[in-house]
Amino acid sequence: MASWDTIGEIHVIGKAYFVRQAAILFKFAKATKDPKISAALMEKAADLKLQVDDPSASRDLTPPAPDIEPPSAP
């Protein structure tokens, strides 16, 4: 009988998972004909790659407060 009891166990998503997800997103980005969707997929894949390369450098994805203007591009 299968059990979902995980007391005392900690499961962490590993580096290989993020690498696979980024590769899948790159394939989807290449396969789509819509440039906006392709760009969004590439951006997400780049975010995943960044998490793999430097976990402390991942960008803050929380939305800004409504009264805060978005940062200007450098």
mmCIF file as gemmi writes it, N, C-alpha and C atoms, coordinates in Angstrom:
data_model
loop_
_atom_site.group_PDB
_atom_site.id
_atom_site.type_symbol
_atom_site.label_atom_id
_atom_site.label_alt_id
_atom_site.label_comp_id
_atom_site.label_asym_id
_atom_site.label_entity_id
_atom_site.label_seq_id
_atom_site.pdbx_PDB_ins_code
_atom_site.Cartn_x
_atom_site.Cartn_y
_atom_site.Cartn_z
_atom_site.occupancy
_atom_site.B_iso_or_equiv
_atom_site.pdbx_formal_charge
_atom_site.auth_seq_id
_atom_site.auth_asym_id
_atom_site.pdbx_PDB_model_num
ATOM 1 N N . MET Axp A 1 ? 0.844 -1.179 0 1 0 ? 1 A 1
ATOM 2 C CA . MET Axp A 1 ? 0 0 0 1 0 ? 1 A 1
ATOM 3 C C . MET Axp A 1 ? 0.888 1.24 0 1 0 ? 1 A 1
ATOM 4 N N . ALA Axp A 2 ? 0.623 2.167 -0.888 1 0 ? 2 A 1
ATOM 5 C CA . ALA Axp A 2 ? 1.413 3.395 -0.984 1 0 ? 2 A 1
ATOM 6 C C . ALA Axp A 2 ? 1.07 4.333 0.167 1 0 ? 2 A 1
ATOM 7 N N . SER Axp A 3 ? 2.061 5.053 0.602 1 0 ? 3 A 1
ATOM 8 C CA . SER Axp A 3 ? 1.852 5.983 1.71 1 0 ? 3 A 1
ATOM 9 C C . SER Axp A 3 ? 2.402 7.352 1.339 1 0 ? 3 A 1
ATOM 10 N N . TRP Axp A 4 ? 1.69 8.396 1.74 1 0 ? 4 A 1
ATOM 11 C CA . TRP Axp A 4 ? 2.127 9.761 1.495 1 0 ? 4 A 1
ATOM 12 C C . TRP Axp A 4 ? 2.801 10.345 2.718 1 0 ? 4 A 1
ATOM 13 N N . ASP Axp A 5 ? 3.108 9.522 3.686 1 0 ? 5 A 1
ATOM 14 C CA . ASP Axp A 5 ? 3.743 9.968 4.919 1 0 ? 5 A 1
ATOM 15 C C . ASP Axp A 5 ? 5.174 10.412 4.619 1 0 ? 5 A 1
ATOM 16 N N . THR Axp A 6 ? 5.454 11.69 4.762 1 0 ? 6 A 1
ATOM 17 C CA . THR Axp A 6 ? 6.796 12.209 4.479 1 0 ? 6 A 1
ATOM 18 C C . THR Axp A 6 ? 7.416 12.854 5.705 1 0 ? 6 A 1
ATOM 19 N N . ILE Axp A 7 ? 7.002 12.438 6.868 1 0 ? 7 A 1
ATOM 20 C CA . ILE Axp A 7 ? 7.547 13.016 8.096 1 0 ? 7 A 1
ATOM 21 C C . ILE Axp A 7 ? 9.046 12.74 8.139 1 0 ? 7 A 1
ATOM 22 N N . GLY Axp A 8 ? 9.81 13.798 8.329 1 0 ? 8 A 1
ATOM 23 C CA . GLY Axp A 8 ? 11.255 13.675 8.42 1 0 ? 8 A 1
ATOM 24 C C . GLY Axp A 8 ? 11.974 13.688 7.091 1 0 ? 8 A 1
ATOM 25 N N . GLU Axp A 9 ? 11.243 13.765 5.995 1 0 ? 9 A 1
ATOM 26 C CA . GLU Axp A 9 ? 11.874 13.789 4.679 1 0 ? 9 A 1
ATOM 27 C C . GLU Axp A 9 ? 11.731 15.17 4.062 1 0 ? 9 A 1
ATOM 28 N N . ILE Axp A 10 ? 12.802 15.642 3.474 1 0 ? 10 A 1
ATOM 29 C CA . ILE Axp A 10 ? 12.765 16.919 2.773 1 0 ? 10 A 1
ATOM 30 C C . ILE Axp A 10 ? 13.156 16.652 1.325 1 0 ? 10 A 1
ATOM 31 N N . HIS Axp A 11 ? 12.282 17.024 0.41 1 0 ? 11 A 1
ATOM 32 C CA . HIS Axp A 11 ? 12.548 16.847 -1.01 1 0 ? 11 A 1
ATOM 33 C C . HIS Axp A 11 ? 12.804 18.22 -1.628 1 0 ? 11 A 1
ATOM 34 N N . VAL Axp A 12 ? 13.933 18.348 -2.285 1 0 ? 12 A 1
ATOM 35 C CA . VAL Axp A 12 ? 14.323 19.614 -2.901 1 0 ? 12 A 1
ATOM 36 C C . VAL Axp A 12 ? 14.447 19.396 -4.403 1 0 ? 12 A 1
ATOM 37 N N . ILE Axp A 13 ? 13.945 20.344 -5.161 1 0 ? 13 A 1
ATOM 38 C CA . ILE Axp A 13 ? 14.084 20.271 -6.61 1 0 ? 13 A 1
ATOM 39 C C . ILE Axp A 13 ? 15.547 20.5 -6.95 1 0 ? 13 A 1
ATOM 40 N N . GLY Axp A 14 ? 16.097 19.603 -7.735 1 0 ? 14 A 1
ATOM 41 C CA . GLY Axp A 14 ? 17.519 19.653 -8.054 1 0 ? 14 A 1
ATOM 42 C C . GLY Axp A 14 ? 17.836 20.443 -9.312 1 0 ? 14 A 1
ATOM 43 N N . LYS Axp A 15 ? 19.113 20.634 -9.526 1 0 ? 15 A 1
ATOM 44 C CA . LYS Axp A 15 ? 19.625 21.381 -10.671 1 0 ? 15 A 1
ATOM 45 C C . LYS Axp A 15 ? 19.17 20.751 -11.991 1 0 ? 15 A 1
ATOM 46 N N . ALA Axp A 16 ? 19.168 19.417 -12.046 1 0 ? 16 A 1
ATOM 47 C CA . ALA Axp A 16 ? 18.793 18.721 -13.283 1 0 ? 16 A 1
ATOM 48 C C . ALA Axp A 16 ? 17.362 19.067 -13.695 1 0 ? 16 A 1
ATOM 49 N N . TYR Axp A 17 ? 16.476 19.243 -12.738 1 0 ? 17 A 1
ATOM 50 C CA . TYR Axp A 17 ? 15.087 19.593 -13.033 1 0 ? 17 A 1
ATOM 51 C C . TYR Axp A 17 ? 15.021 20.934 -13.765 1 0 ? 17 A 1
ATOM 52 N N . PHE Axp A 18 ? 15.728 21.931 -13.242 1 0 ? 18 A 1
ATOM 53 C CA . PHE Axp A 18 ? 15.702 23.255 -13.862 1 0 ? 18 A 1
ATOM 54 C C . PHE Axp A 18 ? 16.346 23.233 -15.246 1 0 ? 18 A 1
ATOM 55 N N . VAL Axp A 19 ? 17.398 22.445 -15.399 1 0 ? 19 A 1
ATOM 56 C CA . VAL Axp A 19 ? 18.061 22.327 -16.706 1 0 ? 19 A 1
ATOM 57 C C . VAL Axp A 19 ? 17.095 21.715 -17.721 1 0 ? 19 A 1
ATOM 58 N N . ARG Axp A 20 ? 16.373 20.658 -17.315 1 0 ? 20 A 1
ATOM 59 C CA . ARG Axp A 20 ? 15.388 20.036 -18.214 1 0 ? 20 A 1
ATOM 60 C C . ARG Axp A 20 ? 14.271 21.008 -18.572 1 0 ? 20 A 1
ATOM 61 N N . GLN Axp A 21 ? 13.782 21.744 -17.586 1 0 ? 21 A 1
ATOM 62 C CA . GLN Axp A 21 ? 12.7 22.694 -17.845 1 0 ? 21 A 1
ATOM 63 C C . GLN Axp A 21 ? 13.153 23.788 -18.802 1 0 ? 21 A 1
ATOM 64 N N . ALA Axp A 22 ? 14.364 24.297 -18.615 1 0 ? 22 A 1
ATOM 65 C CA . ALA Axp A 22 ? 14.887 25.335 -19.511 1 0 ? 22 A 1
ATOM 66 C C . ALA Axp A 22 ? 15.023 24.793 -20.933 1 0 ? 22 A 1
ATOM 67 N N . ALA Axp A 23 ? 15.508 23.566 -21.075 1 0 ? 23 A 1
ATOM 68 C CA . ALA Axp A 23 ? 15.663 22.965 -22.401 1 0 ? 23 A 1
ATOM 69 C C . ALA Axp A 23 ? 14.307 22.809 -23.088 1 0 ? 23 A 1
ATOM 70 N N . ILE Axp A 24 ? 13.301 22.401 -22.334 1 0 ? 24 A 1
ATOM 71 C CA . ILE Axp A 24 ? 11.953 22.26 -22.902 1 0 ? 24 A 1
ATOM 72 C C . ILE Axp A 24 ? 11.43 23.611 -23.366 1 0 ? 24 A 1
ATOM 73 N N . LEU Axp A 25 ? 11.624 24.648 -22.555 1 0 ? 25 A 1
ATOM 74 C CA . LEU Axp A 25 ? 11.151 25.984 -22.938 1 0 ? 25 A 1
ATOM 75 C C . LEU Axp A 25 ? 11.87 26.49 -24.187 1 0 ? 25 A 1
ATOM 76 N N . PHE Axp A 26 ? 13.179 26.215 -24.302 1 0 ? 26 A 1
ATOM 77 C CA . PHE Axp A 26 ? 13.922 26.611 -25.506 1 0 ? 26 A 1
ATOM 78 C C . PHE Axp A 26 ? 13.353 25.904 -26.737 1 0 ? 26 A 1
ATOM 79 N N . LYS Axp A 27 ? 13.031 24.609 -26.614 1 0 ? 27 A 1
ATOM 80 C CA . LYS Axp A 27 ? 12.456 23.865 -27.742 1 0 ? 27 A 1
ATOM 81 C C . LYS Axp A 27 ? 11.106 24.46 -28.148 1 0 ? 27 A 1
ATOM 82 N N . PHE Axp A 28 ? 10.263 24.771 -27.155 1 0 ? 28 A 1
ATOM 83 C CA . PHE Axp A 28 ? 8.976 25.376 -27.459 1 0 ? 28 A 1
ATOM 84 C C . PHE Axp A 28 ? 9.157 26.742 -28.119 1 0 ? 28 A 1
ATOM 85 N N . ALA Axp A 29 ? 10.125 27.516 -27.648 1 0 ? 29 A 1
ATOM 86 C CA . ALA Axp A 29 ? 10.371 28.844 -28.215 1 0 ? 29 A 1
ATOM 87 C C . ALA Axp A 29 ? 10.786 28.735 -29.682 1 0 ? 29 A 1
ATOM 88 N N . LYS Axp A 30 ? 11.58 27.721 -30.003 1 0 ? 30 A 1
ATOM 89 C CA . LYS Axp A 30 ? 11.996 27.521 -31.391 1 0 ? 30 A 1
ATOM 90 C C . LYS Axp A 30 ? 10.826 27.054 -32.253 1 0 ? 30 A 1
ATOM 91 N N . ALA Axp A 31 ? 9.935 26.266 -31.669 1 0 ? 31 A 1
ATOM 92 C CA . ALA Axp A 31 ? 8.85 25.659 -32.432 1 0 ? 31 A 1
ATOM 93 C C . ALA Axp A 31 ? 7.707 26.635 -32.745 1 0 ? 31 A 1
ATOM 94 N N . THR Axp A 32 ? 7.516 27.635 -31.909 1 0 ? 32 A 1
ATOM 95 C CA . THR Axp A 32 ? 6.384 28.532 -32.11 1 0 ? 32 A 1
ATOM 96 C C . THR Axp A 32 ? 6.691 29.575 -33.189 1 0 ? 32 A 1
ATOM 97 N N . LYS Axp A 33 ? 5.655 29.989 -33.861 1 0 ? 33 A 1
ATOM 98 C CA . LYS Axp A 33 ? 5.79 31.015 -34.904 1 0 ? 33 A 1
ATOM 99 C C . LYS Axp A 33 ? 5.459 32.409 -34.375 1 0 ? 33 A 1
ATOM 100 N N . ASP Axp A 34 ? 4.855 32.478 -33.188 1 0 ? 34 A 1
ATOM 101 C CA . ASP Axp A 34 ? 4.473 33.76 -32.596 1 0 ? 34 A 1
ATOM 102 C C . ASP Axp A 34 ? 5.681 34.367 -31.872 1 0 ? 34 A 1
ATOM 103 N N . PRO Axp A 35 ? 6.19 35.516 -32.336 1 0 ? 35 A 1
ATOM 104 C CA . PRO Axp A 35 ? 7.386 36.094 -31.73 1 0 ? 35 A 1
ATOM 105 C C . PRO Axp A 35 ? 7.204 36.506 -30.263 1 0 ? 35 A 1
ATOM 106 N N . LYS Axp A 36 ? 5.997 36.914 -29.891 1 0 ? 36 A 1
ATOM 107 C CA . LYS Axp A 36 ? 5.762 37.306 -28.499 1 0 ? 36 A 1
ATOM 108 C C . LYS Axp A 36 ? 5.829 36.095 -27.571 1 0 ? 36 A 1
ATOM 109 N N . ILE Axp A 37 ? 5.219 35.01 -27.987 1 0 ? 37 A 1
ATOM 110 C CA . ILE Axp A 37 ? 5.257 33.786 -27.187 1 0 ? 37 A 1
ATOM 111 C C . ILE Axp A 37 ? 6.676 33.25 -27.127 1 0 ? 37 A 1
ATOM 112 N N . SER Axp A 38 ? 7.36 33.273 -28.262 1 0 ? 38 A 1
ATOM 113 C CA . SER Axp A 38 ? 8.75 32.809 -28.298 1 0 ? 38 A 1
ATOM 114 C C . SER Axp A 38 ? 9.622 33.623 -27.342 1 0 ? 38 A 1
ATOM 115 N N . ALA Axp A 39 ? 9.457 34.934 -27.346 1 0 ? 39 A 1
ATOM 116 C CA . ALA Axp A 39 ? 10.243 35.794 -26.461 1 0 ? 39 A 1
ATOM 117 C C . ALA Axp A 39 ? 9.936 35.51 -24.988 1 0 ? 39 A 1
ATOM 118 N N . ALA Axp A 40 ? 8.66 35.293 -24.678 1 0 ? 40 A 1
ATOM 119 C CA . ALA Axp A 40 ? 8.28 34.998 -23.29 1 0 ? 40 A 1
ATOM 120 C C . ALA Axp A 40 ? 8.869 33.668 -22.838 1 0 ? 40 A 1
ATOM 121 N N . LEU Axp A 41 ? 8.839 32.671 -23.716 1 0 ? 41 A 1
ATOM 122 C CA . LEU Axp A 41 ? 9.418 31.368 -23.378 1 0 ? 41 A 1
ATOM 123 C C . LEU Axp A 41 ? 10.93 31.462 -23.192 1 0 ? 41 A 1
ATOM 124 N N . MET Axp A 42 ? 11.581 32.23 -24.053 1 0 ? 42 A 1
ATOM 125 C CA . MET Axp A 42 ? 13.037 32.412 -23.935 1 0 ? 42 A 1
ATOM 126 C C . MET Axp A 42 ? 13.387 33.131 -22.635 1 0 ? 42 A 1
ATOM 127 N N . GLU Axp A 43 ? 12.581 34.116 -22.258 1 0 ? 43 A 1
ATOM 128 C CA . GLU Axp A 43 ? 12.833 34.843 -21.013 1 0 ? 43 A 1
ATOM 129 C C . GLU Axp A 43 ? 12.697 33.914 -19.805 1 0 ? 43 A 1
ATOM 130 N N . LYS Axp A 44 ? 11.667 33.082 -19.819 1 0 ? 44 A 1
ATOM 131 C CA . LYS Axp A 44 ? 11.465 32.139 -18.714 1 0 ? 44 A 1
ATOM 132 C C . LYS Axp A 44 ? 12.601 31.116 -18.667 1 0 ? 44 A 1
ATOM 133 N N . ALA Axp A 45 ? 13.035 30.643 -19.827 1 0 ? 45 A 1
ATOM 134 C CA . ALA Axp A 45 ? 14.156 29.699 -19.881 1 0 ? 45 A 1
ATOM 135 C C . ALA Axp A 45 ? 15.427 30.35 -19.348 1 0 ? 45 A 1
ATOM 136 N N . ALA Axp A 46 ? 15.635 31.613 -19.687 1 0 ? 46 A 1
ATOM 137 C CA . ALA Axp A 46 ? 16.807 32.331 -19.182 1 0 ? 46 A 1
ATOM 138 C C . ALA Axp A 46 ? 16.739 32.488 -17.663 1 0 ? 46 A 1
ATOM 139 N N . ASP Axp A 47 ? 15.531 32.729 -17.131 1 0 ? 47 A 1
ATOM 140 C CA . ASP Axp A 47 ? 15.356 32.824 -15.68 1 0 ? 47 A 1
ATOM 141 C C . ASP Axp A 47 ? 15.714 31.505 -15.002 1 0 ? 47 A 1
ATOM 142 N N . LEU Axp A 48 ? 15.267 30.394 -15.593 1 0 ? 48 A 1
ATOM 143 C CA . LEU Axp A 48 ? 15.592 29.085 -15.027 1 0 ? 48 A 1
ATOM 144 C C . LEU Axp A 48 ? 17.095 28.823 -15.081 1 0 ? 48 A 1
ATOM 145 N N . LYS Axp A 49 ? 17.718 29.198 -16.195 1 0 ? 49 A 1
ATOM 146 C CA . LYS Axp A 49 ? 19.17 29.022 -16.327 1 0 ? 49 A 1
ATOM 147 C C . LYS Axp A 49 ? 19.895 29.852 -15.281 1 0 ? 49 A 1
ATOM 148 N N . LEU Axp A 50 ? 19.409 31.054 -15.025 1 0 ? 50 A 1
ATOM 149 C CA . LEU Axp A 50 ? 20.006 31.909 -14.011 1 0 ? 50 A 1
ATOM 150 C C . LEU Axp A 50 ? 19.903 31.262 -12.627 1 0 ? 50 A 1
ATOM 151 N N . GLN Axp A 51 ? 18.766 30.633 -12.338 1 0 ? 51 A 1
ATOM 152 C CA . GLN Axp A 51 ? 18.611 29.944 -11.065 1 0 ? 51 A 1
ATOM 153 C C . GLN Axp A 51 ? 19.614 28.806 -10.923 1 0 ? 51 A 1
ATOM 154 N N . VAL Axp A 52 ? 19.908 28.123 -12.02 1 0 ? 52 A 1
ATOM 155 C CA . VAL Axp A 52 ? 20.875 27.025 -11.991 1 0 ? 52 A 1
ATOM 156 C C . VAL Axp A 52 ? 22.289 27.571 -11.803 1 0 ? 52 A 1
ATOM 157 N N . ASP Axp A 53 ? 22.621 28.614 -12.555 1 0 ? 53 A 1
ATOM 158 C CA . ASP Axp A 53 ? 23.976 29.16 -12.517 1 0 ? 53 A 1
ATOM 159 C C . ASP Axp A 53 ? 24.275 29.88 -11.215 1 0 ? 53 A 1
ATOM 160 N N . ASP Axp A 54 ? 23.326 30.663 -10.715 1 0 ? 54 A 1
ATOM 161 C CA . ASP Axp A 54 ? 23.541 31.442 -9.495 1 0 ? 54 A 1
ATOM 162 C C . ASP Axp A 54 ? 22.213 31.604 -8.766 1 0 ? 54 A 1
ATOM 163 N N . PRO Axp A 55 ? 21.889 30.673 -7.871 1 0 ? 55 A 1
ATOM 164 C CA . PRO Axp A 55 ? 20.587 30.727 -7.192 1 0 ? 55 A 1
ATOM 165 C C . PRO Axp A 55 ? 20.338 32.037 -6.445 1 0 ? 55 A 1
ATOM 166 N N . SER Axp A 56 ? 21.376 32.704 -5.979 1 0 ? 56 A 1
ATOM 167 C CA . SER Axp A 56 ? 21.182 33.95 -5.238 1 0 ? 56 A 1
ATOM 168 C C . SER Axp A 56 ? 20.887 35.132 -6.158 1 0 ? 56 A 1
ATOM 169 N N . ALA Axp A 57 ? 21.079 34.96 -7.465 1 0 ? 57 A 1
ATOM 170 C CA . ALA Axp A 57 ? 20.891 36.066 -8.405 1 0 ? 57 A 1
ATOM 171 C C . ALA Axp A 57 ? 19.519 36.061 -9.067 1 0 ? 57 A 1
ATOM 172 N N . SER Axp A 58 ? 18.631 35.148 -8.666 1 0 ? 58 A 1
ATOM 173 C CA . SER Axp A 58 ? 17.313 35.115 -9.305 1 0 ? 58 A 1
ATOM 174 C C . SER Axp A 58 ? 16.567 36.411 -9.002 1 0 ? 58 A 1
ATOM 175 N N . ARG Axp A 59 ? 15.855 36.863 -9.989 1 0 ? 59 A 1
ATOM 176 C CA . ARG Axp A 59 ? 15.201 38.16 -9.844 1 0 ? 59 A 1
ATOM 177 C C . ARG Axp A 59 ? 13.95 38.055 -8.982 1 0 ? 59 A 1
ATOM 178 N N . ASP Axp A 60 ? 13.572 39.178 -8.407 1 0 ? 60 A 1
ATOM 179 C CA . ASP Axp A 60 ? 12.392 39.251 -7.557 1 0 ? 60 A 1
ATOM 180 C C . ASP Axp A 60 ? 11.156 39.293 -8.438 1 0 ? 60 A 1
ATOM 181 N N . LEU Axp A 61 ? 10.303 38.255 -8.335 1 0 ? 61 A 1
ATOM 182 C CA . LEU Axp A 61 ? 9.124 38.16 -9.184 1 0 ? 61 A 1
ATOM 183 C C . LEU Axp A 61 ? 7.864 38.682 -8.511 1 0 ? 61 A 1
ATOM 184 N N . THR Axp A 62 ? 7.988 39.232 -7.311 1 0 ? 62 A 1
ATOM 185 C CA . THR Axp A 62 ? 6.81 39.77 -6.637 1 0 ? 62 A 1
ATOM 186 C C . THR Axp A 62 ? 6.387 41.06 -7.325 1 0 ? 62 A 1
ATOM 187 N N . PRO Axp A 63 ? 5.094 41.26 -7.499 1 0 ? 63 A 1
ATOM 188 C CA . PRO Axp A 63 ? 4.648 42.479 -8.18 1 0 ? 63 A 1
ATOM 189 C C . PRO Axp A 63 ? 4.892 43.71 -7.308 1 0 ? 63 A 1
ATOM 190 N N . PRO Axp A 64 ? 5.234 44.842 -7.938 1 0 ? 64 A 1
ATOM 191 C CA . PRO Axp A 64 ? 5.451 46.065 -7.161 1 0 ? 64 A 1
ATOM 192 C C . PRO Axp A 64 ? 4.122 46.605 -6.626 1 0 ? 64 A 1
ATOM 193 N N . ALA Axp A 65 ? 4.221 47.415 -5.612 1 0 ? 65 A 1
ATOM 194 C CA . ALA Axp A 65 ? 3.026 48.058 -5.065 1 0 ? 65 A 1
ATOM 195 C C . ALA Axp A 65 ? 2.409 48.934 -6.149 1 0 ? 65 A 1
ATOM 196 N N . PRO Axp A 66 ? 1.093 49.132 -6.138 1 0 ? 66 A 1
ATOM 197 C CA . PRO Axp A 66 ? 0.43 49.895 -7.201 1 0 ? 66 A 1
ATOM 198 C C . PRO Axp A 66 ? 0.933 51.328 -7.349 1 0 ? 66 A 1
ATOM 199 N N . ASP Axp A 67 ? 1.439 51.947 -6.286 1 0 ? 67 A 1
ATOM 200 C CA . ASP Axp A 67 ? 1.873 53.329 -6.377 1 0 ? 67 A 1
ATOM 201 C C . ASP Axp A 67 ? 3.35 53.469 -6.759 1 0 ? 67 A 1
ATOM 202 N N . ILE Axp A 68 ? 4.018 52.374 -7.086 1 0 ? 68 A 1
ATOM 203 C CA . ILE Axp A 68 ? 5.436 52.41 -7.45 1 0 ? 68 A 1
ATOM 204 C C . ILE Axp A 68 ? 5.552 52.354 -8.979 1 0 ? 68 A 1
ATOM 205 N N . GLU Axp A 69 ? 6.347 53.247 -9.531 1 0 ? 69 A 1
ATOM 206 C CA . GLU Axp A 69 ? 6.576 53.232 -10.975 1 0 ? 69 A 1
ATOM 207 C C . GLU Axp A 69 ? 7.579 52.136 -11.301 1 0 ? 69 A 1
ATOM 208 N N . PRO Axp A 70 ? 7.411 51.482 -12.459 1 0 ? 70 A 1
ATOM 209 C CA . PRO Axp A 70 ? 8.375 50.452 -12.837 1 0 ? 70 A 1
ATOM 210 C C . PRO Axp A 70 ? 9.753 51.073 -13.044 1 0 ? 70 A 1
ATOM 211 N N . PRO Axp A 71 ? 10.813 50.317 -12.747 1 0 ? 71 A 1
ATOM 212 C CA . PRO Axp A 71 ? 12.16 50.857 -12.938 1 0 ? 71 A 1
ATOM 213 C C . PRO Axp A 71 ? 12.436 51.118 -14.421 1 0 ? 71 A 1
ATOM 214 N N . SER Axp A 72 ? 13.189 52.153 -14.685 1 0 ? 72 A 1
ATOM 215 C CA . SER Axp A 72 ? 13.528 52.47 -16.061 1 0 ? 72 A 1
ATOM 216 C C . SER Axp A 72 ? 14.69 51.576 -16.502 1 0 ? 72 A 1
ATOM 217 N N . ALA Axp A 73 ? 14.708 51.26 -17.777 1 0 ? 73 A 1
ATOM 218 C CA . ALA Axp A 73 ? 15.771 50.397 -18.316 1 0 ? 73 A 1
ATOM 219 C C . ALA Axp A 73 ? 17.084 51.165 -18.308 1 0 ? 73 A 1
ATOM 220 N N . PRO Axp A 74 ? 18.178 50.457 -17.956 1 0 ? 74 A 1
ATOM 221 C CA . PRO Axp A 74 ? 19.494 51.139 -17.932 1 0 ? 74 A 1
ATOM 222 C C . PRO Axp A 74 ? 19.994 51.509 -19.284 1 0 ? 74 A 1
